[in-house]
Amino acid sequence: MTMSRRDILKSLTITAITGSVLRVIPIEAAEFAHHMVASEKAAAKAGAYAPKFFLGHDYKTLQSLCQTIIPADDQAGGAIEAGAPEFIDLITSENKDYQLSLGGGLMWLDVTCTDRYGSRYLECTADQQKEILDQIAYSKNAKTDPSLGAGVEFFALLRKFTADAYFTSEIGIKYLGYVGNTFLKEFPGCPPVPEA
Amino acid sequence: MQVARSPKVYDVCIIGSGASGGTAAKVLTEGGLSVALLEAGPPIVPERDYKEHVWPYELPHRGGGVGAKKRQGVGDEFMAPNGAWEIEGEPYTTAPGSTFRWFRSRIVGGRTNHWGRIALRFAPVDFKVRSHDGMGDDWPLSYDDVAPYYDKVESYIGVFGSKENIPSAPDGIFLPPPKMRCTETIIKKACDKLSILCVPSRLAILTQPHNGRAACHYCAQCGRGCVTASNFSSSQVMIPPAQDTGRLTMITGAMARELIVGKDGKVSAVSYIDKTTRSEKRVHARAFIVAGSTCESTRLLLNSKSTLFPDGLANSSGVVGKNLMDTVGSDGGGYFPNLEKMPPHNHDGVGGMHMYLPWWKFDRKNDFLRGYHTEFGGGRGMPGVGDWDDLCDHVEGYGSSLKQMAKKTYGTYIGFAGRGEMIPNENCYCEIDPTVVDQWGIPVLRFHWKWSDNEIKMARDMQQTYREIVEAAGGTYMTNTSPDGQHPYGLADGGVIIHEVGTVRMGERPATSALNQYCQAHDVKNLFVTDAACFVTNADKNPTLTIMALTWRASDYLMDQAKKGNL
């Protein structure tokens, strides 16, 4: 079968407008279209992302935090490779609430690190970074030390968005082991469930 | 503003193109009648509107929308553009102390582009509830009257299922059901242990080629729209054959304002706003079918006031807007450690459950009346934004431990959704808000809502049942609900289940009902209301299949009456 992308899209459009159920495109054509669109998208190399909200130093801090939340390991890359900083910068640039909570949170982190360690988060030593993150990564710490409240809230939101970006990325989906989003002639059912 | 009048007179004008309007359009045009079909929204174009098979990473917002405002729930970037909880410029109001949410669709096919394709027949007892338990009212027809039309609808649209001979869930004409997913295998085993019925679900999705449509390809993405039309929607299955007759005139972007009554007391025209030109136009016809969805149809009747019908059209009984019902909904779910050991495998299946729990306690005394069915799902679905919120809040921390925990627990959650029958009560109704209009100048609806104790007790039973099932399956129940507050036992707000019915109900007596058993207005013989507004009760069955069966029956009756010159 040789069909161009244009032919496929045209047949899809005709289906939509004239719409007879008897002219619905065959499953093979739909599958072909799907694979073609997917491979085109994969081939289109994304240009370097230009940050819109977190600029310069702030973007570097965001990258560092994302990669710390979900690091690379021997099984899969980390949050930077999964595009988490781009995703978070994009949605923050579009949402005033997140500009306050994430933008303000990043400032809180740098101010707090400067107070404690004499330098911003990014320039702190690895031990110092771990110390502050270990405090703001758990909500119970804000109960014993209310001054950590803003930091805990910031980190909780950043963690969710990093997870969003990571596990919806190509490497993240592969890491989880999601198998699907494809065309099956038959649904195979459940493989044997191991004993609990 | 210009008022344009078209001189053409159609045999029938249908308002709304969803489950009901689409069915009427097919039956009537195939029966030889000329039909004008008004739809308030635009056409749906699969090539443009469907995001089937798109991966989240192919979209910059990963499906969460601009500003991540659609992170979870209906309306993410992947969903077909099928409706919304809020529509700009088209408000509705709620009375003080009432909470009601109204999901509206403005597109060809209406909410059939969205629904779960769950296609359940009402049981015989569902039509005769008052005779059975003394509450609510009986329908003016019986299961045997509707059964031939259930047959017609199922035969045409294609519904999978299995013959089970369960009194609360009559069998239909079924295509073979798909095999069980792992999550369903586990729950089925637990239900067997507890003597709770768990059987193949009944969904309007093709497991075999059917009437020229291809079989399902098991991508689980029905909600995004299906380019092979392997699931049912009015836009892909009902409207095309109507168009093929050459007798259908589709008018999109047409927001009906008022039904115009002639001196003879019959409806002569519908006045509508052409949204593109913002002008008012009219369509003339010999008969009218109102099928704009329950509350929208109600609004149109109540806004159609005249000297002959000062309280709104077809409303001499005063019942129009009354008896508003939704489905009793309460959800719960749990974590299943044995699913952690499952190797990666394709768990997608059809876009919905392969198994479900019909109402199983129909033969015993419960502490509430009527019943509920249960939908359930979970497992290794396509990851989406928002899916890890609970994990993040629960395990907290960061680094490898967080990453590994996400992988370990992926696909180990199964959720249950109870869907039960509400009994109509005098505190649940809608009316025209005396002071608010929409952007077209059309007065809007105001909702009143209050659950009764029966619904709260039913929600409690749902929560108890789901905990028992989860624990019997070796899982941990993770839902916490409280007996009081806005959502007792997790009871969803009115309207949230999107099964609103009952506001233009049928009945034998014109004093207490608006329509006869053929959806024909007692007061106006060339007017029919065929969507779920005509329902007398809201059985624990999703309304769509019954909407289509009743519409098909009403359309046959309309054609018969037209032939006899009775309209």
Interface residues (C-beta under 8 A of the other chain):
Chain A: L9 L12 T13 T15 A16 I17 T18 G19 S20 V21 L22 V24 I25 P26 I27 A30 E31 A33 H34 V37 A38 K41 T68 I69 I70 P71 D73 G83 E86 F87 L90 I91 E94 N95 Y98 L133 A137 Y138 S139 F155 A156 R159 K160 F161 A163 D164 A165 Y166 F167 T168 S169 E170 G172 I173 Y175 L176 G177 Y178 V179 G180 N181 T182 F183 L184 K185 E186 F187 P188 G189 C190 P191 V193 P194 E195 A196
Chain B: P43 I44 V45 P46 E47 R48 E52 H53 W55 P56 Y57 E58 P60 H61 R62 G63 G64 V66 G67 A68 K69 R71 P178 K179 M180 R181 C182 E184 T185 I186 N211 G212 R213 A214 A215 H217 Y218 C219 A220 Q221 V227 T228 A229 S235 Q236 V237 I239 P240 P241 Q243 D244 P337 N338 L339 K341 M342 P343 P344 H345 N346 H347 D348 G349 V350 R380 G381 M382 P383 G384 V385 G386 D387 W388 D389 L391 C392 D393 E396 G397 Y398 G399 S400 L402 K403 A406 K407 Y410 G474
